[in-house]
Every structure is written in structure tokens, then in C-alpha cells.
């Protein structure tokens, strides 16, 4: 077996992402030693029981000390304090990265604490489940998923021209070792792309589930019993970790509000078309949206099976029932 | 093999639903003869090639003649004209039903054309896929799905007290033979329940996909490439048949606008919480929405696997990747 990519890898935060990363790192033989840290003693105890890491530390400092790669896996709102805490023990040449769903805010909060000689390369693996906590982690989480790295100093736009910097190349190699496909972007563009492809969809899902739970004419049990007509998709998305998502919206505010504004404008137009019985307007939109779906299937980003394409199988008939 | 439930079953409309119903009817041995009709000659020709029915007729009248059960499987907007066309040939004692996603409008449009001695029992199987057309049909579509019957004369509220009427009981038996679980409701309540559990989710999905396709700062290819972060779920829903859904929104306008109004109010509050950085408000909602998900899983309406629970399997690790 070849020499591991890193000596010591420190994973700070052992929830779904951190626990999965620990398992993926071990599966890939990417570290000689995996050190883990979690804020709560319960999580640390559980991580030790699960054997997620070679060593579970009581402080972030102890975990980061002597580490060659430090991965921030806590909710993004906690990154600043975490970076300030570990800064004094970061060793020269070490790489600091993260798995946060927003990137500009992470650059803003973490960047100032990174000492000279330490490499800071923000990252975001586009992978997760609606589960949370160390028990939810699994080594396959990142398999075949995109991991976006947003190395700094690349300026706006495509960041691939700095992708060949040694520390960036090494981190990319690490993620590929975890099963991911790696892409490069500048932090601002990442936040715009994720605002529409992930953050707004989650916001809308949380919102409609909230609306449904407040109805008087329709009982909760009706909603639950007949949730298969489309609603159920939203409930799954709206079951994602509240702390993580609170921090996402607080830390990608401008991009989310921009996308939400456009969404609301379009929804008002749609509402008007329904009120005035403008069937042509409805038909035109409903036909247009079909094309994007085809592009996604053509691009291999999804098969004609559920969203969980890589993890789910169609039924015997090769169809997936969406209960429309 | 026991005597079929019906002599001749006429299926008017041979798209996803009609084609699936023809296959399910045959699988269940529920008819001595299955007669089909489709408006377009292409669909009729394809239905004949697929052998969906025992006989494919060029007119709705020919299909409905001598039928013991007539099922309207066209988009709901076409039901009125269809009912008017077949009315003269409906035989006494025959049952007329439908698979429309709205029920009050169907009662309004179809009811007046039903002759005395013919039984009209509106219905709605909560099943479908994002596919369309006769080739998309499969016999298992209705397996384990709810089929809501809205028999008339039951007044508002629970309609179960008229569920024991002979024709209603027979139709319920037919749907159970197609693999469905049958429930009874009054049309108005059905439309309210489906407005929140199915119609609004589809409207929102169509809308966000439309919004995403109109962006300037984020390219289509970015949206497609990174659609796994939640957006992809919406694209699948927004790939549903445009004609069917146009008719749903035109024919359940009041209920949809009511639910949409509540959704928009709640979304404005959420938007404000993001703008003003009210993390507590966000966290409270995001925690509350988790409970409904648990109820759905507890109620067996979904497993912890993808929305397509009955048709999809989790990955080896028993997890489903939502790419959050």
C-alpha cells in the first residue's frame, strides 16, 4: 500500500459531514492518523464508540496540533471562532479547508486568522442527507459527487488557473481519494450558483412544509396521508439540519435574497395567470421547464430515476412513481 | 379464474394514466374486454402496437358503447366535451369515473351530462410519474397508492357513509384490484387537500425551474451541473405533463390561490428573517418542519429512503444522498 497523502488529518466537527469524511479518509487510506474534535462531549463520546477517528480530542487545538490537513466540518457560523482557536497551533505548510455550503462568508470569517505559511483553500462537497449527527455518517457519501474548491487569489471567474498550485492540487487529490469529482470556482460565483441550486430550494421546502402544518381546513393527518402527491419530496428536504441551514441563510444572505426576489416575481406572474385563467402562459412555462430536466438527464447529472440516482433503483418496470 | 368484475371497461385517454390503468385492469383480470380511445391517431396506433387494450376505437362513443365501466383518463379540461360525446351511448347501470387530479370541477363539468340510471363516481388515483404518453404506462403504477373516490350526494365532509352504495363499492373493488388503497372524501375537501399536498408543490417546482433558467449571472450549465443540491428534485416534478397540469391549475383555482396566498405570506416572513439576520426565527421554523417529516415516516407514508420509497432502495449503507 502506498504512503498516505497526509500524515495527520484533523476533522473539526463530527456530524454527518465530519463523520462521513473521517470514514472516507480511512477508506481511501489518505491519512496516517485521523484526529477528530466535536464541541459536545456526547458527540465526542459517540465518535469514539463508533471508532470514526484514530484519536478524538477534547479541544479543537489538540486536534489541529501537528495536523497536515485541517477540515472545518462544523456549521459555518462557528468557523470564525474555530479558526481563531486553532490558529496558534497550525504548523507551517499545513492546509486548512472546510465543507461549508457558503464560501464568501467563510473566506471573510476564517481568512484573517490563517497564519503566514499555512494554506487556506475553502471547499464545499455537494453531498449530504437529511440525517444529522455522527451516526449518520457513511464513507460513500462523497462518491461521484462534486466537490467545489474555491482557492483564493484567483480573482473573479474561473479559478482553474490557480488549481495547479501545490496545496490546491494536493487537496483536490484528497477529495478525489474520498470519491468526489473536483471543480474550481471563485467564492462569489460558488455562492450564486448554490443559492439557486441548493439554498433557495431548501428555503422553499422549509416554507411550504411550514405553511402546510399551519392549515385549519386541512388536517395534519390529511397532509401526511396524501403527502405522496409531491409534498413528500419537500418534507425530506425540509428535514435537513436546522443549525446548518440557519447558518447558510445568515451567511449567504445577498445571493439568497436576490434569487428569492426573482422567484417571488415569477411566482406572482404565475399566480396572476391562474387567477385570470391564462392557460397559455401556464402551458408555456410548464413546457419550458421540461427542457432543463432533459438537460440534467442528458448531462448525466441524474438518471430518469429518483433524485437519489446513484443510490436508488427504479422499480421493476424501470419507472419511478412520483405520485403526481 | 373467477368471473371478471366488469364486462367491458372503456378507458378514454391512453396517456400515462390510461395506459397504466389498461395494464393494471388486465393484470387484475378485472374486465372481460378492455376498450381504449385516444384523441390522436398516433396515440391510438401506438396503443394498438403496445396491445394495451383488446380494442382501440377511433371515437370515444365507440369505446363507451356497451361499456360497464367508463374511465375518463384525458386531461380534466377535456372531460366536459368527452362526457357530452359519450352520454347518448351510456348504458343504464354503467359506472362513469375518472382519474382527474381535481374533483369539484369534474363534478361541475361531467355531472350534467350523466343520464339517469348511469352512476357517476369521480375518482383520483394519487399516482403518476414525470413521464407521459402510452409508452410510459406500467401495470404497477397504482400498487400501494391511495385512490380517492368522491361519490356524490354525501354532502360535505367524510363521504364514507355513502361508500356502501353498490356502484361505489364496486368501483372501490376495481381500484383495489388495480393495487390501490381506496379512501372516500367529498370533492371540495379533496381539492383542498390536493392543493397543498400536490398542486402547490408542482406550481412551486415549475416556478423555481423557470426562475433558474432565466438567470444571467449563473449559466444553465452551472445550474445543471450542480443541480444535486436540492434543485434536481424540483426539476423532476417540473417535468410533469404540461397539459395535465395547466388543466389542474385552471380547474382548482380557488384552492390553489388560497394555499399559494398562505405560502407567499410565510415566505415573506422568512425573507424578512433572512434580511434582518433573525437566526432564531429561521431555526424555529427549520426545527418545526422536521416533525412533519417524522410523522410521515412514522405513518409509513414514506421510509427514510427516497420519496419513491416503494420503488427505490437506499444505498448499501442504508442512506440516501440528498446532496445538501
Interface residues (C-beta under 8 A of the other chain):
Chain A: X77 X101 X126 X127 X128 X129 X130 X131 X136 X138 X139 X140 X141 X145 X146 X148 X183 X189 X192 X193 X194 X196 X197 X198 X199 X200 X201 X202 X203 X204 X205 X206 X207 X208 X209 X210 X211 X212 X213 X214 X215 X217 X218 X220 X221 X222 X223 X224 X225 X226 X227 X228 X229 X230 X231 X232 X233 X234 X235 X236 X237 X238 X239 X240 X242 X243 X244 X245 X246 X247 X249 X250 X253 X256 X257 X259 X260 X262 X263 X264 X266 X267 X270 X271 X274 X275 X277 X279 X282 X283 X285 X286 X287 X288 X289 X290 X291 X292 X293 X294 X295 X296 X299 X301 X302 X304 X305 X306 X307 X308 X310 X311 X312 X313 X314 X315 X316 X317 X319 X320 X321 X322 X323 X324
Chain B: X77 X101 X126 X127 X128 X129 X130 X131 X136 X138 X139 X140 X141 X145 X146 X148 X183 X189 X192 X193 X194 X196 X197 X198 X200 X201 X202 X203 X204 X205 X206 X207 X208 X209 X210 X211 X212 X213 X214 X215 X217 X218 X220 X221 X222 X223 X224 X225 X226 X227 X228 X229 X230 X231 X232 X233 X234 X235 X236 X237 X238 X239 X240 X242 X243 X244 X245 X246 X247 X249 X250 X253 X256 X257 X259 X260 X262 X263 X264 X266 X267 X270 X271 X274 X275 X277 X279 X282 X283 X285 X286 X287 X288 X289 X290 X291 X292 X293 X294 X295 X296 X299 X301 X302 X304 X305 X306 X307 X308 X310 X311 X312 X313 X314 X315 X316 X317 X319 X320 X321 X322 X323 X324
